């Protein structure tokens, strides 16, 4: 038996043997060993357990009876695994696809493991046995079992066996799958590899970058050590001329996510952006950012520093959180700033958004150059438009201010303030109840913003989607329908300004979900057909053509021949594109 065991045993050849060069390990009290072994041999299907050979060896070394162990193992053999295999074969013979049968078995096994998993027993694989089982190495090659490990790792973050398996998965090259696994944060080697993959994916410009940022942020914000480690790494990478700005944006988005999770990361941010070299500005900024609120005293300190001959680096006040607080203070309707301090708010926002700094190259003994050419015009624009926005004016009252608004809305920071002002205004529950215009002035301004500032397109679309999906139960049904048509007009305008794919994806989703009135989908399709002309991109065609071909949507829009817009679009797409 010993000879056969030495030749055939697999990964457990060192498990429990305790063999030394001088001979066999003492087995302790033989009667106690026999009792333990007989108890295990009496359990169902113990002959199928991976540790069977080690227990047999212990049993025989303690003087166990071969006939007794054979009888126990055979009597308690229930053939559960073999029966499952037999049922699977019957299903396949009955016509069920092999892949479906495999999925049934795997899903049932996953449910059973999730239900009965014991982290302490799992840890004995390493603490008692001392080696990596071959079945674990094979297991991580399959996506089904990797997903099981991820779920278990989230539920049992302190399990040694699961942490080790996560490292095995990372070593095997599947680190991209571990982005959302907090367990990876407990192992610096795995965490570094996963973070590197996540940053690389973000630099490639993923389509759904918001989701990508959220996954990275969840992992980075797992603990203080992972946050500091990641932000230091990103701070170093952001200094690179190639891609540094994108990395800095990622770092700022992670800060935002951390703040949303109620983490005060201001001291870390200040330490990494060089604020410590400017103690007055650092103290003022830290005070406001930590409380997420501005105050006149700290604003006055920053104003004195940045209006001096040798101001601190502009990056200190280009912190997104600080800029958002300034925009809200100046453009939010109803906010009253002290007349004496208001110019300081305006100055700081204009300075942060318009001044350009040029730093000398390494080895060149000269001070930084500060270009303030745009500061005065920007300051004037912010002052005039914020004065209009901070007062509660209705759409009719705004007509006299349109010339000023359209003149200054071309200034980027002013357009951001205008969008924020419009958001605050139109999201009021009573706004559309009191509005008598077919196109409210506030929303008409968004068309001009869309024309001047492509970078604000995602924010504009999110606002329009929020309004489109909002409940306007106080309005009559027909009025609600006209309101949504007006919002669709704004989306079509956004589409015509270059925000094509995001708008098309949203409306296609509305159509597929069936939750949007088909007449609105028809109206959108008609408006788009009137606005577009060849050539088209393949992505646009794949999104728009199914809606155009749908009889329920465009059936009433088609003529007898091929001269109507619907038929012309379909014919053109069929001739120039391969549709799926």
N, C-alpha and C positions, 0 to 999 in steps of 0.2 A: 504493500500500500504506500509506504514511504517513497519507494523508488518511483512508482507511477505518479505520485503527487509532485515530486521534484521535477519531473519532466513536463507535466501537463499544466501545472498551475500558471496563472497569468500575472496580472498586475499585483496580486496579493502575495507574491512569493516572499516578501519580507514582512508581511503583516501578521503580527502575533507570533511569528516563529521564535524570535529572540535567539537565533542560533549564533554561536560564537565559534572561533577556531578551535577552542578546547573541548567542544562537545555540546550537548544539548542543554538548554536552559532548565533550571529546576522548575518543576510544575507546581510546587506548593502542596497543599493537602489533597491527595488523590481523591478522596471521597467527595470533597467539595467540588473539584473539577468535574468528576463524573456526574454529580448532581446538576451542575450548570449545563453540561453538554446534553444530558438526557432531556432536560427541560426545553432546550432549543430544538432538539431533534423531534420533540413531540408537537411542535407548532406546524400548521398546515403549509405544505409545499416548501419545507425548509431545505430540501435537497436542491431547490432552485436558487438558494441564496448564494451570493458571491463568496461569502466566508466559509462555505461548507468544508473545504479541504483543511483550512486552519483548525476548525473545530474537531474534525475527524482525527487530525494528528494529536491534538491535545487529549482527546478521548482515549486513543490507543496508548499514548504514553502513560496515561494514568491507570492502565490495565483494564480498559473497557472490553466488553464482550462483543465480538463482531456480529454474532447472530442477533443480539438485542438491538444494535444500532440499525441493522438491515431491516428488521421487523418494524421498528419505529418509523424509519424514513419511508418505507413502502406503505404502511398503514395510513400515514398522514399525507400521502401524496394525493392532492386534489386536482391537479392538472388544470389550474385556472388559466395559465398562459396558453397552454395547448388548446384548451376549449375555445378561448378567444380566437386563436388562429383558425380553428376549424369553422367557427361561425363566420369569420371573415371570408374563408374560402367558399362557403355556401352562398354568401351574398354575391360574390363575384360570379359563381356559377349561375346564380339567379338573374344575372344581367346588370347588376350594379357596377358602375365603373370602379376600377381599382383605386383611382385617386379619391373618389368619394368614400370608399371603405377606409382608406388610409386616414382620411380627414376625420371620420367618425371615431376611429380608434384613438388617434392623437388627441382630439378634443376631449374625449372622455378621460384619457389619462391625465391631461392638463387639469381638468376639474377635480379629479381625485387627489392629485398632488397638491393643488392649491388648498384643498379642504383638509388634508391630513399632514401637511408638511410640518416637521418638527426640527427647528434649527439646531437644537442640542444634539439630536441623533445625527443630523447632517454633519455637524462639526466633528463627530467621532471618526469620520472617514479619514481625517487628517491627524487629529490628536492621538488616536489610538493606533490607526493602521499605518500612518506615516508615509504615504505615497499618493501619487495622482492616479486615479483609476482610469483605465483605458476607455471605459464607456463614457466618461465625462468628456474626454477629448473628442470622441466621435459625436457626442451629443451636441456640442456647440457648433458643429458644421451645418446644422439644420436650423432654418429660420424659426420654425415652430417652437423648438426647445430653447432657442435664444430668447424669444419673446417671453417664455415661461420664466427663465432666469431673471429677466428684467423685472417682471411683476413681483417675483419673490424677493428680489433684492430691495425693491421699494418698501415692501412690507416688513422685511427682516434685515435692516441695515447693519446689524452687528454680527450677522452670521459669518463665521470664518470661511466656511465652504463656499458661500455665495460670493463673498468678496474675492476669493481666489478665482472663482469661475469667471467673474467679471474681468479680471486681469487676463485670464486665458483667452477670453473673447477679444479683448483689446489686442493682445499679442497676435491673434489670428487675423487681424486686419479688419475687424468689424467695428472699429471705434466710432464710426459715423452713426451707428445705431444707438450709441450710449449717451448721446447728447443730453437727453432728458433724465438720465439716471443719476440721482443724488449719490448713490453708492460710489460712483466713480470719483467723487470729490474726496473720498477717504484714502485714496491711494494716489500719491503725487505723480507716479509714473503714468498711470492710466489717465488721471485728470489732465496732465500736460498734453498727452497724445490726443485726447478728445477735444481739448480747447484749441489745439493747433488745427485739427480738422474743421472745427466750427468756424474759426477765423478765416481759414482758406475758402470755405463755402460762402461766407459772407462777402469776401472780396471779389468773388466771381459774379456778384450781383444777382442773387436769387430772385425769382419772380415774387414770391411771398416773403419779402425780407422781414416784415413785421413778425411773422411766425418764427423765422430763423432767429431773430433777436431775442424773442421771448424764451426760446429753448436755451440759448446760450446764457441769458440772464438768470434763468432758474438754476442752472448749474453753478454759475459764478457766485450767486448769492446764497449758496448752501451754507456757508459759514464765513466768519471774519477772515480766516486764513486763506480761503479760496478767493474771496473778494479782493483782498490786498494783493495776493500773488498775481491774479489775472489783470488787475488794473495797472500794476507796475509793469507787467509785460506789455500791455497795450500802450502805456505811456511811452515806452521805449520805441515800439514799432511806429507810433504816430509821428516820430521825428524823421522818419524816412521820407525822402522826397517823392517816392513812387508809392502811392496807396496810403500814405500817412494820414491824409484827410479823412479817408473812408474809415480807417481804424479809429481815429479820434471820434468819428460819429458813432461807431459801435460802442466805444467807451462811454459816451454821453448817454446813449440809449440804455445801457446797463445801469448807469447812475439813476436814470429816471425810473426804471423798473424797481430798483432797490428802494427808492423813496416811496413808490406806490405800495410797497410791502411794509411800510412803516419802519424802515431802517434809516438811521441818521448816519449817512456816509460823508457828510460835509468835511469833517477833519481829514479824512483820507483824500478827498478831492483837493482840498487846499494844500495838503502836503505834496501832492504830485504835480500841481500846476505852477509851482514856484512862488506861491503867495507868501511863504515864510520870509522871503527877502524884503517884503514890503509890509511891515507889521501893522501899520494903521489901516491900510486897505484890507489886509487879511482879517483883522479883527472885525471890521465893519461888515465885510461880506459873510464871514462865518456866523456872526450874530443873526443876520437876516435869513441866510439859507437854512440854518438849523431850525429856526422857528417858522420858516416858509412864509415870512411876512416882511414887508418893507417898513422902515420907520424913518422919520425926517432926520434924526440925529446921525444915523449911519449913512444916509444918503448925502448929507452935508459933508461928512468926512471923505467919501468917495469923490464928491464934486471938487473939493479942494485939491485932492491928489491928482485928479485927471485934468484939472484946469491949470496945473502948475507947469513950469517950463520943462521939467523932466518927469513926465507922468509914468506910473507903473505900466507894465506890459498890458496890452489891450485884452489879451486872452483871459485875464482875471475876471473881467466883467462880461466876457462872452460866454459865461456859464449859462446853458439853456434855462435852468431854473430861475436865475436872476433876470434874464431877458423876458421870460414869461410873466414874472411878477411886475416888471416895468410896464409891459404892454397892457396887462390887466388894470394897473393903476391909472393909466392914461386914457384907455379906450373903453373901459367898461362903463356902460350907462349908469348914471347915478352916483359914481364915485366922486367925492369932493376932496380935492387936494388943497392944502394951504396955498394961498396966492403967492406967498413969499418963497415957498419951497418948490412949487410946481416947475419953474424953469430948470431946476437942478435935475428933476426926473427926466425932463425933455432932453437936456444936454447929455446925460449919461446914456440914454437910449440912442440918441443920434450919434454920439461918439462911438459906442460899441458897434454900430451898424455901418458906419461910413469911413472911419479913419483907417488908414493903411500903414502898417509898420514894416520897415525893411531893416533886417538885422545884418550887421557886417559879417563877412565870411571869416572863418577861423584863421587866426594869424594876422588879421587886419586890425590895427589899433584905431578904431573909430567908434563913435556912439551910434545907436540906432537912429534911423531916419523916420520921422513921423509925418505922414502926408495928411493934412487936414483940409484939403481943397473942398471936399464934399460936406464938411461938417456944418457950415452955416446954412446952405440950402436944405440939408436934411433936417436940421434943427427947426427951420422955419416951417417945413412941410409937416413935421410931427406936431408942432405946436398948433397950427391952424386946423388940421384934421382932427386931432384929439379933442380940441375945444368943441368941435361940432359933435363928435361921437359921445362925449361925456354928458351931454345934455339929452334928456328924453324928448326926442322929436318924432312925430309921426311921419308917414310917407309923404303926405301933402306938404308938411313944413320943410321937408328936405329938398323939395324941388328948387328952392332958391339957392341951395348950397351945392347943387350938382356940379356947377362949373368948377368950384374949388375942389370938390372931391375927385372929379375926373382929371383935373390938372395934376394933383399930387399923388393920385393912386398909383402912378408909374414908379414912385419911389418904393423899393422893396419893403422896407420896414413899415411904411405907411400902409401898404397893402395887407401886411400881416395884421396890423392893428384894425383895419377895416373889416377883415374876415372875422376877427375875434368879436368885434362890435356887432356884426350881423348875427353871429352865432348867439350871443347873449340876447339879442332882440327877438329874432324870429322863433327861438325855442320857447319863448313865453307862451303859456297855454292859451292866452286870450288874443294872441297876435292876429291870427287869421280871422277871428271872429270880428275884429274891429277894422279889418282891412277891406277897402271898397274897390281897390284897383285890380285889374285882371293880372297884372304883373307888378307886385310890390316893388317900390324903389330900392329897398334893401337888397332884394334878390337880383334886381337888374344890375346893381353894382358888381355882383359876383361875375357877371358876364365880362365886364371890363377887367376884373382881376384875372380871369381865365385867359384873356387875350394878352395880358402884359407879363404874367408870371407863371410859366409852366410848372415850376417847382411846387406851386400851391395847388395843383390839380388834385392830388389825392385828398387833401384836406377839404377842398370844395365838394368833391364827390361824396365824401363821408357825410358832410352836412346835408347834401341833397337827399342822400339815402335815408338819413335819420328823419327828415321831414316827410319823405315819401311813405315811410313805414309808420309814421306817427298816427295815433288815433285822433281823429277830429270829429268825435261823436256829437259835438255841439252844433256842427254844420249839417245842413240838409244833404241828402245823398248826392243830388246833382251838383251841388256846390263842392262837395268833396271830390267828385269826379273831375270837375274843372280845375280844382286846385292841383290834383295829381298830374293833369295834362300840362299845366304850367310848369311844374317841376320837371316833367319829362322834356319840355322845351329847353330848360336850363341844362339838362344832361346832354341833349343833342348839341347844344352850343359848346359844351365842354368837349364833346366828341370831335366837333369840327375844329377845335383849337388844339387837337393832338392827343387828347386823353381817350383813345379809341378802344383799346382792348379792355381796360377796367370797366368802362361803361357797358360794353357789349357783354362782358361776362356777367355783370350784375343783372341786366335785363333778361339774359338767357336763363339765369337762375330763377328769376321771377316767373318766367314762362313755364319752366320745367316743374317748379314746385306747385303750380296751379293755384297759388294763393292770391294772385293778382288778376283783376278783371281783364278778360281777354280783349275787351275794347281798348284798354290802355296799351296792351302789347301791340295791337293793330295800329293804334295811333303812333306809337314809337317807330314801328317799322315803316310806316308811310312817311314820317318826317325824315327818317334817315335816308330812305330811297331818293327823296327829293334833294337831299344835301350832298350825296356822294357821286363820284364818277370814277371810272377806271383810271389808272391801274389799281388793283387791290392786292393786299398781302394775303398769303395763304391762311394765316391765323385768323384774319378778319372774315374771310370767306367761310372757314370752318365754323365760326361762331354765329354768323349772321344768316347764312344760306338755309339752315334747317328751319328758322323762323319764317323766312320768305316763302319757302316751299310748303309750309303747313297750310292746308286748305281752310282750316278754321280761322286762321289769322288773315290770309290774303285772298281767300276765295272771292270775296265781294269786290276786290280791287283789280281783278284781272278782266281784260277785254277779250274779244273774239280772236284777235290775232296775236302777234308778238310785239305790238307797239307800246303796250303799257309798261310802266317802270318795273313791275314785278316780273313780267316775262322777259324783259330785256336783261335784268340782272341775272335771272336763272340761266338764260341762254349763254350769256357771257361767262358765267362761272363754270358751266358744263364744258364749255369749249376750251377754257384755259386752266382749269384746276381739276385735280383728282380729289373728289369728295369722299368722306368716310361716314 
